[in-house]
Amino acid sequence: MQQWLRPLAHHASTVHRSPTARYSCLRFSSHSLAPRKPFEHAQYGSTRRNASSAPSPQSPQDAQALERRIAAIPISNFRNFCVIAHVDHGKSTLSDRLLELTGTITPGSNPQILDKLEVERTRGITVKAQTCSMLYTHRDEDYLLHLVDTPGHVDFRAEVSRSYASCGGALLLVDASQGIQAQTVANFYQAFSQGLEMVTVLNKVDLPGADVKRTLEQIENTFELDTSGTLQVSAKTGMGVKDILPTIIERVPAPSGDENAPLQMLLVDSWYDNYKGVILLVRIFQGTIRAGEKVTSFVTGRTYIVGEVGIMYPAQVAQPTLRAGQVGYIHFNPGMKKSSEAKVGDTYAHTASMSRVQQLPGFEEPKAMVYMSAYPTHTEDFAKLEDSVHELTLNDRSVTVAKESSLALGAGFRLGFLGTLHASVFEDRLRQEHGANIMITAPSVPYRVKWKDGKEEVLSAPGDFPDAPRDALKIDELAEPFVLATITVPQEYVGSVMTLCQSSRGSHKETTSFTAAQAILKYELPLAALAKNFFGLLKGATKGYATLDYEDARFQAAPLEKLQLLINREPVDAITQVVHQAESQSIAKRWAREFRELIDRQLFEIVIQVATRAGKNVLARETLRAYRKDVTAKLHAADVSRRRKLLEKQKEGRKKLRAVGNVQIEQSAFQKFLSKR
């Protein structure tokens, strides 16, 4: 079950979205020491520029001074840490203040500098892992601090796990006005399970609605942490931020490792550069790595020659070497051309010392758990859509892509994602960064089919679901994926949330009241329900005050069937969905009613049906009457025999036309229908 079911969640479930302004990315020289002039970063494909931060370029002497300063810092003065927070609790703003405090960036130069994607800035979330090295002097000693900005969202749990593995501690950031929310809980336990030292920080304590005492009680009761040393800050104004770095130095342990040992290197994340190929974000656990050395992947077995190593400061700054304990980047020469070769969680070692190095634990291949199909609105735009999908997948190897064709919609792609947020972000990037005009089918989840001969299959496309009468005799069991959902909600909305979960076929597991005003509900829910509109319903039921997180549970047996839309008894392949039998009747009636409103009347009658069992069992039907000419208009009222003769002749003509005529449905009808899903 674990290898197939990926934990999924969606930030759309979160009430408190920050309508942050859109900012463009910045470009930095590969030899820079601080933010430079505006840029177009090849990793993110942005072409817009921002001239708000453009300090004068640093000289080669400054670059050499930086190299000497870093080389003189021992591993005991390294600190690797990340920030754990719920969306809109101020993680990006706090990161900016820390970078400004250490002189890494110019104060006020570029808000949210670690959020490089447009979708990250507009949604206030982190999609790609980022890191930034900082130099800080504490008690007359230099320290090299590595801030790892993790995605944090459970859709990217494998990547988050590898990011946490590169850290020794974490800032547990909680909004004093909102308190603990679902994503904070999920990220805390994942980080805690990896042994990270927690430094609790209360943010936004300067707001009128901040309740410091209540939030500290929540932290103590929920996480069983000692809050006596909790830092109280305002990342927006900078109040109290200066105390964070000394606390990190005192409490977060230095990384362990021997720079004289054979190289042991963890791949944390990767992105694609048009000129350098795939660039790897890595953490060095043992040994050192330099340009010109040969390294080999444990997972793929491929060997590469290192072209450049360096740190993010915050842009790529080349260094002569990366040592044990450091987090930095490398790229190869010749470059790694396929992003599929860069497997997050992979271990690399020097080719000559592979036999003396153990692979780091935790690697697993990403498995898609939510599928959607994308088609161009105009069929002549297929080549453009293909280029756009290819470019985005260069930086996101977890997306699975397969070409498919529909009689109704034409050529398109079947896309697989880690979760609903992952799918939504990919769709937004297609539309925003590439201007794609696309039609997206309703999200679907994989289903497991166990046959009577002992074989098992996991099917990702609804069209592949076996529903023919002869297949029913061969099926032993059908199963769908379930997830364990954790919902944080005010006490007054507990009843509404429980009703919503029950109506979504949820199974109640636990209710915890961790304060007088807040409760945590745990439900086992079908993943298919969450992939639809559960988040919007949850937001409506709680007036936007609930937050949601969920993780993998298991496949459960369920009575499933495939709904198929038929037009004049011909199936429409673009509108197919696997549903629970208890929901099939209501969904079928809604489909038939909605589709009838979207198509035009024609010269013959059109029958719209929604059926199961390969069209044998019709659950709903709507009829669109044909245009009819009044053939009796010229007759006298008393001429009954002539009237009947003309009507019978017209009736026979209608039958013949219906038998040979094809229903012409505009593509806009499919587009409007799919947009409602």
Number of C-alpha atoms within 10 A of each C-alpha: 10 11 9 17 22 27 25 28 27 23 23 19 22 23 21 17 17 15 11 13 11 13 21 22 25 25 19 23 17 15 20 21 24 23 25 21 18 18 18 17 18 16 19 18 17 18 13 13 15 17 13 13 18 18 13 10 16 15 12 12 9 14 17 13 12 16 16 12 14 15 15 11 15 13 20 14 16 23 27 27 26 26 24 28 27 29 25 21 28 20 26 23 19 22 22 23 23 20 21 16 18 17 14 20 24 18 14 11 17 20 18 20 20 24 23 21 22 20 20 19 23 16 19 23 22 22 21 22 21 21 25 21 23 23 20 19 12 11 7 7 9 17 22 23 23 25 23 24 25 25 19 30 28 28 27 24 21 21 25 23 23 22 30 29 21 24 27 24 27 24 22 23 25 27 27 26 20 19 22 23 26 22 26 21 19 21 24 19 12 17 24 15 11 14 14 21 19 23 24 23 26 24 29 25 18 17 12 8 11 18 17 18 9 15 20 23 17 18 20 14 13 13 13 10 16 13 14 9 10 14 17 22 24 22 24 15 13 14 15 14 20 14 12 17 18 14 13 20 19 10 15 22 19 19 20 14 18 16 19 11 15 20 25 27 27 28 24 31 26 26 21 24 19 11 8 17 21 25 24 24 24 28 27 26 24 23 20 22 26 18 20 14 14 17 24 19 23 17 16 12 12 12 15 20 20 19 17 22 24 24 25 23 25 21 23 22 23 24 23 12 17 25 23 24 31 27 28 27 25 22 23 23 14 12 17 19 17 13 20 15 16 22 22 27 26 25 26 26 27 24 18 11 14 18 10 12 17 12 18 16 12 12 19 14 13 22 18 20 25 24 26 20 23 22 26 22 19 13 13 11 15 18 13 15 23 15 11 18 22 13 16 20 18 21 22 18 19 21 21 17 17 10 12 14 15 12 9 14 21 17 18 23 21 19 21 24 26 26 27 25 22 23 20 14 15 20 17 16 18 19 14 12 17 18 13 20 16 20 21 20 23 19 21 24 25 24 24 19 20 18 17 12 9 8 10 15 12 16 15 20 18 23 17 9 21 18 20 14 12 10 12 13 10 13 18 14 17 20 18 22 24 24 25 23 28 24 24 26 24 18 14 12 16 21 12 13 22 17 12 16 22 14 10 16 15 21 15 16 12 11 14 11 14 16 16 9 10 20 19 22 20 22 22 23 22 23 29 23 19 21 22 15 12 17 22 15 15 25 19 15 18 19 11 17 19 27 27 26 28 26 20 20 20 19 20 14 15 14 12 20 22 23 30 26 27 21 17 16 14 14 17 15 17 21 20 20 21 22 21 16 14 12 12 22 17 12 17 21 16 14 21 21 17 14 17 20 12 16 18 14 17 15 15 21 18 22 17 22 28 28 24 20 18 15 20 11 12 18 18 20 18 18 15 16 13 14 11 11 9 10 12 16 9 8 11 10 9 8 10 11 8 13 17 12 12 13 14 12 11 15 12 11 13 17 13 11 14 16 11 8 13 12 18 10 14 13 16 13 16 20 18 14 17 15 12 9 11
